[in-house]
């Protein structure tokens, strides 16, 4: 199974792809499963679950990227929204209670979003060691080192904010064709991150879009 477990849609507020566009791209490049993990919202996942009925051989794993009091955590495989603003520990507990898998994304990127830049004692289910937006950066290298030191399951993902970036990095999972099997395989560490960097033009485009958004928010 090849999955991209961290993709953003228009429901994130900082991404451009609709759930349908994301699904079409995932099918085109041969992915077996995807997770639309929008910021603090399951809307993208819910819409994708409706849209995917028209397509074959693609699993939608309902997910969201939760903003905690100290950083971000991807709640993979949850069917109810996890409240933002809780501590990382509380957030992981809520995810696990909902039957999901807690993944720490881009864990060492920067002070604001790099959750593990301030602590590495959290009991996460998995850690993103290959994020295509930071392929040559410190974050991926340090995350992989920590995963190996503490035997934490590793995840690879595109963290795509544009449809063209989907599948840049993925996770190979030793699982059957079902959500439950995928989640259990991740918990057991039956994963292999693989892939390369998000195309540079898309990274530049994302940076420009974020700057424009900040200016617009400031003017309002």
C-alpha positions as CSV (number, residue, x, y, z in Angstrom):
1,X,0.0,0.0,0.0
2,X,1.3,3.4,-0.9
3,X,-0.3,6.3,1.0
4,X,0.1,10.1,1.3
5,X,-1.1,10.7,4.8
6,X,-0.8,14.5,5.0
7,X,-2.5,16.6,2.3
8,X,-4.3,20.0,2.6
9,X,-7.4,21.1,0.7
10,X,-9.1,24.5,0.3
11,X,-10.7,23.8,3.7
12,X,-7.3,24.5,5.3
13,X,-7.4,28.1,4.3
14,X,-3.9,28.1,2.9
15,X,-4.2,25.4,0.2
16,X,-5.7,25.5,-3.3
17,X,-6.9,22.0,-4.2
18,X,-10.5,20.8,-3.8
19,X,-11.1,17.3,-2.4
20,X,-12.2,16.2,-5.9
21,X,-9.0,17.6,-7.5
22,X,-6.9,15.9,-4.9
23,X,-8.7,12.5,-5.4
24,X,-8.2,12.7,-9.2
25,X,-4.5,13.5,-8.7
26,X,-4.0,10.6,-6.3
27,X,-5.7,8.2,-8.7
28,X,-3.6,9.5,-11.6
29,X,-0.3,8.8,-9.8
30,X,-1.4,5.5,-8.4
31,X,-1.8,6.1,-4.7
32,X,-3.7,3.5,-2.7
33,X,-4.8,5.8,0.1
34,X,-4.7,9.5,1.0
35,X,-5.5,11.6,4.1
36,X,-6.8,15.1,3.7
37,X,-5.5,16.5,7.0
38,X,-6.8,20.1,7.0
39,X,-6.0,22.5,9.7
40,X,-8.5,22.0,12.6
41,X,-11.2,20.7,10.3
42,X,-12.6,17.4,9.0
43,X,-14.6,19.2,6.2
44,X,-12.1,18.3,3.5
45,X,-12.1,14.6,4.6
46,X,-15.9,14.5,4.7
47,X,-16.2,16.0,1.3
48,X,-13.6,13.6,-0.1
49,X,-15.5,10.6,1.4
50,X,-18.5,11.7,-0.7
51,X,-16.5,12.4,-3.9
52,X,-14.5,9.2,-3.8
53,X,-17.6,7.1,-4.4
54,X,-17.3,7.9,-8.1
55,X,-13.7,6.5,-8.1
56,X,-12.3,3.0,-7.7
57,X,-9.4,1.6,-5.6
58,X,-8.7,4.6,-3.4
59,X,-9.1,4.8,0.3
60,X,-9.8,8.1,2.0
61,X,-8.6,8.2,5.6
62,X,-10.5,10.9,7.5
63,X,-8.0,13.1,9.2
64,X,-7.1,16.6,10.4
65,X,-4.1,18.5,11.5
66,X,-4.7,19.8,15.0
67,X,-3.2,22.9,16.4
68,X,-2.2,22.2,20.0
69,X,-1.0,24.6,22.6
70,X,2.6,23.9,21.5
71,X,2.5,22.8,17.9
72,X,0.7,20.6,15.3
73,X,-0.4,16.9,15.4
74,X,-2.0,15.0,12.6
75,X,-5.0,13.0,13.8
76,X,-5.1,10.2,11.3
77,X,-8.2,8.1,11.0
78,X,-10.6,10.1,13.2
79,X,-14.3,10.6,12.5
80,X,-14.9,13.4,15.0
81,X,-13.1,16.8,15.2
82,X,-10.4,17.1,17.9
83,X,-10.6,20.4,19.7
84,X,-7.7,22.8,19.0
85,X,-5.7,24.5,21.7
86,X,-5.3,21.5,24.0
87,X,-1.9,20.4,25.2
88,X,-0.1,17.9,22.9
89,X,-0.6,15.2,25.6
90,X,-4.3,15.9,25.8
91,X,-4.6,16.0,22.0
92,X,-2.9,12.7,21.5
93,X,-5.1,11.2,24.2
94,X,-8.2,12.5,22.3
95,X,-7.0,11.1,19.0
96,X,-6.3,7.7,20.5
97,X,-9.7,7.6,22.2
98,X,-11.3,8.3,18.8
99,X,-9.5,5.3,17.4
100,X,-7.0,7.3,15.4
101,X,-3.2,7.5,15.1
102,X,-1.3,10.5,16.3
103,X,1.5,11.7,14.0
104,X,3.8,14.6,14.7
105,X,4.4,16.4,11.4
106,X,7.4,18.6,10.5
107,X,8.6,18.2,14.2
108,X,11.7,20.3,14.1
109,X,10.9,22.9,11.5
110,X,10.7,26.1,13.6
111,X,9.8,27.2,17.1
112,X,6.1,27.8,16.3
113,X,5.2,24.7,14.5
114,X,8.1,22.3,15.3
115,X,6.5,20.5,18.2
116,X,9.5,18.4,19.1
117,X,11.9,21.4,18.9
118,X,10.9,22.0,22.6
119,X,10.3,18.4,23.8
120,X,10.8,14.9,22.6
121,X,9.1,13.1,25.5
122,X,5.7,12.8,23.9
123,X,4.2,9.3,23.3
124,X,3.2,9.7,19.7
125,X,2.1,6.8,17.5
126,X,4.3,7.9,14.6
127,X,6.6,10.8,13.5
128,X,6.9,12.4,10.1
129,X,10.6,11.8,9.1
130,X,10.2,12.6,5.4
131,X,8.2,15.8,4.6
132,X,8.7,16.8,1.0
133,X,8.6,20.5,1.8
134,X,11.7,20.2,4.0
135,X,13.5,17.4,2.2
136,X,17.0,19.0,2.6
137,X,16.3,20.6,6.0
138,X,17.2,19.9,9.6
139,X,13.7,18.8,10.5
140,X,13.7,15.6,8.5
141,X,17.2,14.6,9.5
142,X,16.5,15.2,13.2
143,X,13.1,13.5,13.1
144,X,14.6,10.3,11.6
145,X,17.4,10.3,14.2
146,X,14.8,10.5,17.0
147,X,12.7,7.8,15.4
148,X,15.6,5.5,15.2
149,X,16.7,6.3,18.8
150,X,13.2,5.7,20.3
151,X,11.9,3.1,17.8
152,X,9.0,5.4,16.7
153,X,7.2,4.4,13.4
154,X,8.2,6.7,10.5
155,X,5.9,8.5,8.1
156,X,6.6,10.1,4.7
157,X,4.2,12.7,3.3
158,X,3.9,15.5,0.9
159,X,2.2,18.0,3.2
160,X,0.9,19.2,-0.1
161,X,-0.8,22.6,-0.3
162,X,-1.0,22.4,-4.1
163,X,-2.4,19.5,-6.1
164,X,0.9,19.3,-8.0
165,X,2.8,18.4,-4.9
166,X,0.7,15.4,-3.9
167,X,2.7,12.2,-3.7
168,X,6.1,14.0,-3.6
169,X,6.7,12.0,-0.5
170,X,4.7,9.0,0.6
171,X,4.6,6.1,3.0
172,X,4.8,2.4,2.0
173,X,2.6,0.5,4.4
174,X,2.5,-3.3,4.9
175,X,-1.3,-3.4,5.2
176,X,-4.5,-4.7,3.6
177,X,-6.8,-2.5,1.6
178,X,-8.7,-1.0,4.6
179,X,-8.4,2.0,6.9
180,X,-8.2,-0.2,10.0
181,X,-5.4,-2.3,8.5
182,X,-3.4,0.8,7.5
183,X,-3.8,2.4,11.0
184,X,-2.7,-0.8,12.7
185,X,0.3,-1.2,10.4
186,X,1.4,2.3,11.2
187,X,1.1,1.7,15.0
188,X,3.3,-1.4,14.5
189,X,5.9,0.4,12.5
190,X,5.3,-1.5,9.3
191,X,6.1,1.7,7.3
192,X,8.8,3.0,4.9
193,X,8.9,6.7,4.0
194,X,10.0,7.4,0.5
195,X,10.0,10.2,-2.1
196,X,11.7,13.5,-2.9
197,X,11.2,17.3,-2.7
198,X,8.1,19.3,-3.5
199,X,8.8,21.0,-6.9
200,X,10.6,24.2,-6.2
201,X,8.1,26.4,-8.1
202,X,5.3,25.2,-5.9
203,X,7.3,26.0,-2.7
204,X,7.9,29.5,-4.0
205,X,4.3,29.9,-4.9
206,X,3.2,28.8,-1.4
207,X,5.6,31.3,0.2
208,X,4.2,34.1,-2.0
209,X,0.6,33.1,-1.3
210,X,1.2,33.2,2.5
211,X,2.8,36.6,2.3
212,X,-0.2,37.9,0.3
213,X,-2.6,36.4,2.8
214,X,-0.8,38.0,5.8
215,X,-0.9,41.4,4.1
216,X,-4.7,41.0,3.4
217,X,-5.3,40.0,7.0
218,X,-3.3,43.0,8.2
219,X,-5.3,45.4,6.0
220,X,-8.6,44.0,7.3
